[in-house]
Amino acid sequence: MVPCTRYAGKVLTRFAVAYPARRAISTRHNIPTGKGIPPPLRGVRVLDLTRVLAGPTSTMLLADLGADVVKVEEVARGDDTRSWSPPSAPMSNVAPQEAAHLPAESAYFLAVNRNKRSITVNFKDPEGLEIIYKLIKSSDVLVENFVAGKLASMGLGWDDCKKLNPQLVYASITGKYLSPLWNRYGQTGPYRQAAGYDVVIEAEAGLMHITGEPDRAPAKVGVAVTDIMTGLYAHGAIMAALRSVQQTGEGVWIDCNLFESQLAGLANIASNYLIAGREASRHGTAHPSIVPYQVFPCKDGYLMIGAGNDKQFRLLSQTILGKPELADDRRFSNNAARVANRIELVEIISNVLKERSREYWIERFTGLGVPFGPINNIRQTFEHPQAIARESTVEVDHPRAGKIRMVAPPVTYNGRRMPVRYPPPWLSQHTYESSDTDVIDMETFQQILELDDDDLEFSRDMAYAYFTQAETTFDQMEKAFKGDDLHELGSLGHFLKGSSAALGVSKVQATCEKIQHYGQMKDDETEKPLTKPAALAKIEPLLSSVKIEYAAAKKWLETYYATRTPGETT
């Protein structure tokens, strides 16, 4: 994470004007520190068939908690947001050559795809469907945001998938977008196949009606808040469903949609209508039930002020504004009266505030207990002393873009955030990456783990001893090959085959068995003896492939032990 002290001097200087009398910022007391917790979703695999914002938000939150999220993307273009630029991250000079044909990584895509892996699959190809079927069988969660019925028509609906994996959590997040592939209203009802954008839901589900100034046209919120809210609801639903699977042993189908998420997000506005039949209206930044509670103009800027009770209003009028008579005026003496006389009070406060600069009023407000804040732009927001002190951004190394800054996961657990383990992937980055079961025989490896006591010391020591042993053996194999020593190659193959089998390093085991047999001048495929030159010719490519297989296994094992805590083996 970016250390607070890195920007402390600049921030204090910059905010000396904006926050002249605010509490001094200490760089010694940053985010609370502690031991944190092990990632609670480690060992959970999520098959992510979503794109754009609502679905990717939910799967990113699962990934932040340790889940292995495999993002399946369209082969040529990937997630729609990959092309939603500018802005994009700058390209690094050391970007991988295999991704050189791809456009720069868009800032939009980078925002909601950290801690994931990316593969590309053609769903219309039978081989592509087989890959998806295989992934479904090995996954705990599938998340999708296709239009209702679309995946079912491809043999990937809930009924199809639960046959492949009876304990699968299958989350359908609808919807978004003007593409015929997505909807926004859920899996049932007359609008189940309707399509549209987040902003359409803002309009149709009441949010836009209450957003904006009362004398102007309705306005949308500055970010796709309905998408984000739906992603949060889906994330919580998936967590609950995983718990249900633990309790019942049966899979769960989740139907989460933008329309109902937005209805729930209307909160007290919805309750006002449902309980009292009260229609809502637009109030700009003001609150329909609290006055003063809105943005006010100063001489050179704006302040948001929220005096939510009579004590705060008395402080505001007497101590800050220098208008003690306001608190005793019957028109403003309690909140109900202030709401009834909103226009008069807002005009009085505005006229006083416009006489002085924003910095003057910030100094007057500071430390008195009346909630207030300046209207900050995005740069000021990320340079805010609290954002710096809390280390609210994180810097990660992206293979194509170099170092990029991102918003950090916003929650701490026992004083620590969940780490950003992987940067957002480039398109198809992990398509040809071996799966766990290709690298390690998990049944054998699990037996090794059972020999551990309350820590991982035994199995870890065994793995790291294997690394030393294998790398030494590879050197010896190279020398034996250069000396045309088939007997030695056969013996070394037999030796490394055994130690690989003991740890469950299955691909290395299989290749070493071939080296052993060819070293003995045997061809198991033809069951005929080999000449020495023929045996050496067969062994030569195996010496390269076995090192690649070993490197994959070593990486997997190192990652396994680096991300486990004592006593944890799943």
N, C-alpha and C positions, 0 to 999 in steps of 0.2 A: 504494500500500500504506500501511497505517497505520504511521506512524513510531514507532520504539521510544520516542523521547523523549516522545511524547504521554502514555504511561501510566507512564513510568519512575518518577516520584515516587510515584504511588499503589501501583505494584507493589512497590517497595522497602519502602514502609511496611507494606503488607499482609503481605509475606513476611518482614519482620524478625522476626515471631513464629514463623512456620512454618519458616523457614530461617535461624535466628539466626547460625549460624557458617559458612554456606556462602560460597563464593567471591564476592567483590564483583562486582556486575554493572556492566559498562561499556556505556554507551549509544553509545560510539564504535565498538564492534565488533559490528555487527549481523550480518545475513546476509552471507556472502561476496559481494563485488562483482566484477564482471567484465563483459565485453562480451556474454556469453550466446551463443546461437546463433539463426539464423533459424528460425522455426517449420518443422520438418521435413516436416509434412504439408500445408503451404500448397499449394493447388492440387488437393488431394484432396477430392472431394465424397462425403459419406456420407448415404445415405437411411436415416433412423432410423424404423423401424416398431415400436419397442419402447416399453414403458411400465413403470412402477413403479421397480425398483431395479437388478437385474442388468444388463439391457440398457442403460438410461440411464447407468449407471456406465461401461460400456465406451465408449459413444459420447461421453460427456463427456470421457473421457481422450483420445480421438481429437481432439475439438474443442480441448482444451487445447494440443495439439501443432500446431494451425493448420488442421485440416480444416474444411471448410464443412459443418456438420452440419444437415440439414434434417429437423426432427422432424415427422412426419406424425401428427396426432391426430384422434380421433373428433370429429365436428362439434359436438355439443352439450356434452359433458362434458370431452373431452380426456383426458389421462393420468389414470388413477385417483387418483394421489397429489395432484392439484390439489384434491381434496375431502377429503383426509386432514388435517383440522384440528379443533380448535386444536392448536398455535398457528399463526397466520398473520402475515404482515408487515402493518404498519399501512398504510392507504391514504393516498396523497399527495393534497394539495389540487390538484395540477396533473396528475392522472392523465388519460390520453387519453380523450376522450368516447366513442370507439368501443368502449372496453372497460368502460364504466361498468356494464354489466349483469352483469359477471362477478364471482364471489366474490373475496375477498381471496386473495392468493397464499400458499399453504400453505408452511410452513417445510420440510416433507418434499420437495415438488416443487423448491423453490429449491436444495436441497442437491446435486442431481445433474443439473442442466440448464443450467449456465452455458455460455456461448460457442456457443449453438445458436439456430437460427431455428425458428419454429413455423408450420406451415400446417395447415389442417383440410381433410380430403377424405372424401367419402362413398364407400367402396369398393363399395357396392351399386349405385351409380349408374354407368351406362356412361361418362358424362363424367368421373366421378371416377377410374375405372379408366384412362381415357386419360391423365389427368394423371399418374397413377403410372407408366404405361408411359413417358411422356416423361421423367420424372425418372430412371427406371431407365437409359434410354439415355444420359443425361448424367452418371450417377454412377459412381464407382469402387468404392463399397462399399454394400451393402444389409445392414442388421442387423434381424432380426425375432425375436419371441418368441411367435409363435402356436403353437397345438397342432399336432403333426405332421400334415401333410396339409391343413390349413385353407387356407393360401395357395394351394396347388396347385389346390384346388377352385375358386378364384377366378381361375385363370390367372396366378398370381403365384409359383408354386413355382420351385425352382432350375432345372428343365428349361425352364420358360417364359422365365425371366429371362435365362438364358445365350444364348437365341436372340436376344433383344433386344440384349444386350451381352455378347459372348463373353469379354471380359476382366473381367467383374464378379466381385468378391469378395462372396459371399453367405453371411452368418453367421447361423446359426439358434441362438438361445440359448433353451434350454428348461431350466427352466421355473419356474413360480411360480403361485400363486393358485388359488382355488377356482372361478374362472370356467372355463367349458368352452373358452375361447379359448386357454388356456395349459397346457402340461404341464411336467414337471420332470426327465424321465428320458432325453431324447434322442430321436433320430429313428427308432430301431430298438429291437427287443426287446419283451417282453411288456407292459412298462409304458409304451410309447411314447405312449399317449393318456391316461395317468393325470394327474390334476390335484392341486394342493396348494400349501401355503405353504412359504417358507423353513424355518419351524420344523418342518414335517413332514419335510423332508430332514434337518435336524439330528437328528431322532429316528430316522429310518429308515436313515441312513448313518453311524451310530455316534457322532456328536459329542455328542448329549445323554447318551448312556450314560456318557461320561467327564467330564461337566460337572456340578458340584455337590458337596455334602458327602457323604461316604461313608455316613452314617447317615440321609440324607434322600432325597426323591424326585429323579429326574434334573431338571436345570434347563436352560433355554435360555440362549444367550449374550445379552448385553444389547443387541446390535445384530444385524441380519440378516447375519451374517458370511458365510454361505454364498452369499448373493446377491452381496455385495461381492467375494468370492473368485472367483466365476464371472465377474463383470464384468472382473476383472483378467486372468483366463485368456483371455477372449474378446478383450480388447484386444491382448494379446500375439499371439494367433493371427491376428488381422486384420493386424497389422504384418508378421508372417511371410508371410501370403498376398499382401500387396501386393508384397513382395520377390519372391515366386514369380512373380507376374504379370509383373514386370519381366524376369525371367530366361527365362520360357517363352512369354509372350504369351497364356497361357490362364488363364481364370477359375478360381476356387477356391470350393468349398462347404465351409463350416466347420460342424461339429456340436458345440456346446459346451453342456453341461447341468449343472444343479446337483448331481445325484446323483454323477457322476464327479468333479466339481470337489471335492465334499466328501470323497470317498474319497481323492483326492490330498492334501487338506488334513489328513488324519489323520497324515501324516508318519511320525515314529518309532513312533507307536502302531500304525499299520498294519504297519510293518516288524516290530515285536515279534511280531505275530500271524503274519504270513506267513513269517517266518524261524524263529521258535521256538515257534509255536503258543500264545503267551502271551495269554490273555484280559486285557483292560484293566479297570480299575475307576475309580471316582471318588475323587479325593483333595482336593476343594475347591481351595484355592489352592496346595496342596503339589505336589511333583514326585515321581513314583514312584521315580526313580532318584537323587535328590539330597536330602540332609538336612544342615542346615536350609535349606529353600527354600519359604517360605510366608508368609502374613500372620500376624503375632503381635500380641496385644493389649498396649497400654500402659495406663497408669492412666486416660488420658482419650481414647484414640484407637487407631489401628492403624498398624503399619509392615509393609511388605513387605521381607523380608530374604532374600537369596540368597547363602549362602556356598558357592560351587561347587567349592572345592578345599580341601586341607588347610591351605594357607597362610592362606587367608581365614578358615577356621574357627579357627585359632590366634589370629589378630588379634581375631576376634569374642569368643572366650572370655577371652583375657588382657587385652586393651587396652580393649575396649568394655564387656563384661559384668562384668569384674573377677572372673572365675572361671577362673584359669589351670589349675586341676586338670582341667578338662574335656578340654583338648587332649591330656593324657597318660593319660586314662582309656582302658583297652583297649576299652571299649564304644563310644568315640567317636573313636578315634585315626586312623581313616581313613574314607573315605566309605562303603565297604561295611559297616563296623561301625555307622556312624551310621544307615544305612538299616535294618539289622537291629534296631537299638534306637531306632527313630524315636519311639515313644510316650514313652519315658523322657526322651529329650533335648528333645523339644518341650515337655514339661511343665516341665523345669528352666528352659529359656530363657523360657518364658511367665511363670513365677513371678518371675523377676528383672525382666523388662520391666514387669510390672504394678506394680512398686514406684514407678515414676517416670512423669512426663508424657511425652507424645510429643515435645514440644519439647526436653526434656532429652536424650532418646535421639538425636534428630536431630543435636544438637550433638556428642554423643559419637561418632557414626558418621562425621561429615563429615571428608573428607580422608584417610581411612585405607585406602581401596581395597576395602572390603567393600560390595558392591552393596546398596542399600537405597532405599526411597522411601516417603513417606507416601501414604495412600489419599486422593486428591483427588476432590472432586466436580467437576462440569463447569465451574462458575464458576472454581474454583481452577485447573483445568487450563488454561483460556484466559488466566488472569492469572498463569500460571507465568512466572518470569523467562526461561526458555528460549524459551517461545512468543512472548514479547514481543521478545526479542533477535533471534529468527529471523524476525520478522514473519510469523508463521504464519497470520494472517488478513488479509483484504483487504476494503476498503470499495468498493462499487460503487454507481452510480446506477441504480436501477430505475425505469422509466417510470411504474409504478403505485404503487410502495411508497417511492419516494425512496431515500435512502441506506440500504443494508443491508450488514451484515457477513457474510462467508462465510469458510469455511476456504479458504486459498490452495492452489493446486497444490503438492504437497509436495516436488517434485524441483527442484533447480537445475541449470542447464547452464552451465558456465564462469562460475559465480557469479551467475546470474540465473534467476529463475523465468520460465516462460511467462506472458504477461499474460492477465488476464481481459478479453477484448476486448468481450464482450457480456454483459449480465446475463441471467439466465434469462428466456425470453420469456413474455409473456402469451399466452393461448390465441388462436391464429389471427393473431398479430401480423404475420406476414409472408406471409399467404395471397395478398394482392394486390400483393406486391412484384414488380417486374419481375425476370426472370432476366438473367444476364449477356448471353445471346445476344439478348434483347429490347432491351437498352440499347446494346450495342457489337457491331459486326461483328468477331468475333474474328480472322477471317482477315486482314482489313485491318489490324487493330491489331497482329497478330503481325508483319506486314511492317514496320510502323513500328519495332517493338522490335528487329528485325534490323539496323536502322541504328545502334543503340547500340553503343558500343565495350565496354569493361569496366565501364561504369557505365550509369546510366539517364538521363544528362544530356540527350541529344538528344531522346528521346521525352517526357521530363518537361517540358522547356522548350517543346516543341511543344504539349503539352496545356495548359499554363498560359497560353501565348500565345492559344490557342483560347478559353479562358475569358474573357479580357479582350475578345477580338474579338467573341465571341457576345453578351456583356452590353452592349457598346457598340451592336451591331447591333440588339438588342431595343429599346433606347432610341430609336434612329433609326426603327425600325418604328412605334413608338407615335406619334412625331411625324408621320410620314408618314400614318398612318391618321387622325389627328385633322385633318390637312389634306386628306383625300380624295385623296392623291397616289398613284394606282395605279402610275404609272411607277416612282416611287421604291420602293414596296413590292415590285414585281417585281424590281427591281435588287438590293435588299437580300436578298430571298429567294434569288436566284441566287448572290449572293456567299456567304451563310452555308451554302447547300447544298454548295458546293464545298469550303469549309474543313471542314465536318462530314464529308463523304465522305472527305477525306484522312486523317482520324483514325479513321474507322470508327464515327462517332456516327450510326448508321443511322436511328433514328426522327426525329431532328432534320433529317437530310438529306431524308427523305421528306416531312416537313411543309413544309419550306422550298421544296421543289420545287412543292408545291401553291400556296404563296403566290406563287411566281414566276409560275406559269401564270395564277392568278386576277388577278395584277397586270397581266398582258398581256390580261386580259379573255377568257381561254380557259377552257372547261370540258371537260377531257379525258374526263369520263365520258359526256357527251352529244355531245361533239365539235361543240358549237355555241358561237357567240360569246355573251359575257355583257354585260349593261348595266352601267354603272358602279355603280349601287346594288346590283345583284345580286352583282357581284364583291366589293364591300366587305362585304356580308353574309356571304359565304362565308369571307372572310379573318378577320373578327372573332373567331370561336371558335378559329381556328388560332393566333392570337397568344397565347392563354392556354395551349392545349395544348402548343405548342412550348416554352414556358418550363418546363412540368412535365417534358417529355421531356428537356430540357437539364439540369434540376436532377438528374434521376436519373443521367444520364450523368456529370455533374460529380462527384456523390457516388461513383460507381463508380470513376472515374479517381483521385480524391483518395485513396480507400481503397486502391486498387491501389498507388499510389506510396508511401503512408504505411507499408505493410506489406511493402515489398520492400527488399532490400539490393542494393547495386551488384553487377551480374553475374547477378542472379536475374530471370528473365523468365517463369517458369511460374506 
